[in-house]
Amino acid sequence: MTGSMLEVRDLRIHFQTDDGLVRAVDGISFTLDRGRTLGIVGESGSGKSVTSLGIMGLHHGTKAEITGEIRLDGEDLVNASQARVQELRGSKMAMIFQDPLSSLHPYYTVGDQIIEAYRVHNKVSKQAARQHAIDLLNRVGIPQPATRVNDYPHQFSGGMRQRAMIAMALSCDPELLIADEPTTALDVTVQAQILDLISDLQEEYGSAVIIITHDLGVVAELADDVLVMYAGRSAEYGTAEDIFDRPGHPYTWGLLGSMPRLSAARTERLIPIKGTPPSLINVPPGCPFHPRCGYTALTSGKSSTEVPELREVALGHLVACHLSAGQQRQIWAEQIKVKL
Amino acid sequence: MILFIIRRLVTTVFLLILVSMITFAIFFLVPRLAGQTAYQLAAQYVGRNPIPSEIKAVEVKLGLNDPLYLQYGRYLKGIVFGVHYSNGTDVSYCPFPCFGYSFRNQQPVWPQLISDAPVTLSLAIGAAVLWLTGGVAIGVLSALRRGTFFDRFSMGIALAGVSLPVFFTGLISLELFSYKWPIFPNVHYVAITSNPLLWARNLVLPWVTLAFLYAALYARLTRAGMLETMGEDYIRTARAKGLPERRVVVKHGLRAALTPIVTIFGLDLGLLLGGAILTETTFSLPGLGQFTILAIQNQDLPEILGVVMLASFFIVIANMIVDILYAVIDPRVRF
């Protein structure tokens, strides 16, 4: 698997706090190639955003302790100088954030903010940058971009703001685009438009995309590969087909079960996952998911004592569970799939 | 926007009229209710050992026997247009803006106010520049180095600055830097027009003293504002663009944190007379502050009235400018 554009290996991001060591990300590995989309899924506090900020080098200046490897085209980012990461940030890798209103500066026009992003990395005249900004706004579907470029973020609607954010992220043709919950703050109708836009742009620019979300619907729409995170660790990692058609981890089953489906009859209730995500300071011993898992009895007590390793249950499909691959397949087919 | 400014100007005028009414009533209505006669009031204008006929002449000339609303009307007219005072034989014209005559030397108040204003303006503007730049710079650095020795040290100094009165810090600075180590010896006011260098050198201590009081407050305000804005999402966006940290701090962080500072700055400039009184007295600067102190000591009502009107004029105007500036600084504010 060497030679991938982005390689993350055994990434750990810990924060020392007054209450103890927060293991926000605890040993995450994945790879991503150009033109592919990786979906990172998990509940709030599972370490999705911390991972993405770690890749962007945005933990600098905080008390984060980062170990492991993040390689972008072979270049190690964890130990790179801050100046080098800053150079890559915005040019080779760019990011879209969750809430476009608070992520755009309220005192500068949308155009100025895009121009700024472009001119940090490209030595061009203001006029050229401005034309570039107008082109980008046009490309992301803002009507009358030549006049809207002078608007302030508060004069844009929610969907347009996110489009503007995307335009800003794309200003330097990034090869890696990280979208951290890009549609969470938007209306449902706008969500679909933004997702379409992201996937169109990806085809056009051929960039690699990481989409971070708690919404499996978004993942189903966009992702080629999926990483399911739980309590800062990988629970399951595979292609989208692996995750949706033959998931092996009880947590993934739970996520699928709690996703509303139009095809389901109105009388059927969603199946929520019991309990709440664990504190990242006191992660439960053994499998972090075991207090919420309904299948611990099948593991002969290992689930509460031993941390499950990521095992390959099929080619490229990794599951961190004590259940054997056979048990996983059987339970999925007989107990879970039929209820969905 | 234009409409807003016009509306604000109109309310400003009303506010000033209200202020003048209230102060006029305090100074001229209350004594009259307490039993002071026009003759006694007129006696104040004549100086020591007056002859009764002189007093009577002044009483008639200034119309002190007229009903109070007429006197107030005449006062307002004097401010706006200038006014003629006459008792038939003796006519004098008090040109616009006329704030009446001083008890002390029987001269019009306004020229005296104006002649003292440059001193106070020199003091105020210099100190304001110092405290604004110094306070904001210290506040930003403290916020960025939160929890470090620098942060604690400068915030400790800031606490001292807010707590120590000007006459204390002023005297200490005079003792140290004018007498013990005469870096700034013989502090006295020199007009900027006669010798700019000496003007600046002599004002350094008063500037620093006055600025110390305010800089402390501004440092704390800036620090709090920066801590808040640097945690905003748009700062993360700015970093994600790959901007150098300096640009992130100044262009994105400070820009947003400055809004409340500008508000306070405008109001403080308007209110500065209070700080100036103490500083001018401490350093014997012949400005409006000293003028005020003298006027109060002499119970020179027309002079006090003039100072109050001038001060309230500045405060009201400063308020208006702040309101207008707000719309310029924050594009989300529209009128």
Interface residues (C-beta under 8 A of the other chain):
Chain A: L53 M56 L58 Q86 E87 L88 R89 G90 S91 A94 M95 F97 D99 S102 S103 L104 H105 P106 Y107 T109 E116 A117 V120 H121 Y152 H154 M165 M168
Chain B: E232 D233 Y234 R236 T237 A238 R239 A240 K241 G242 L243 P244 E245 H252 R255 A256 I329 D330 P331 R332
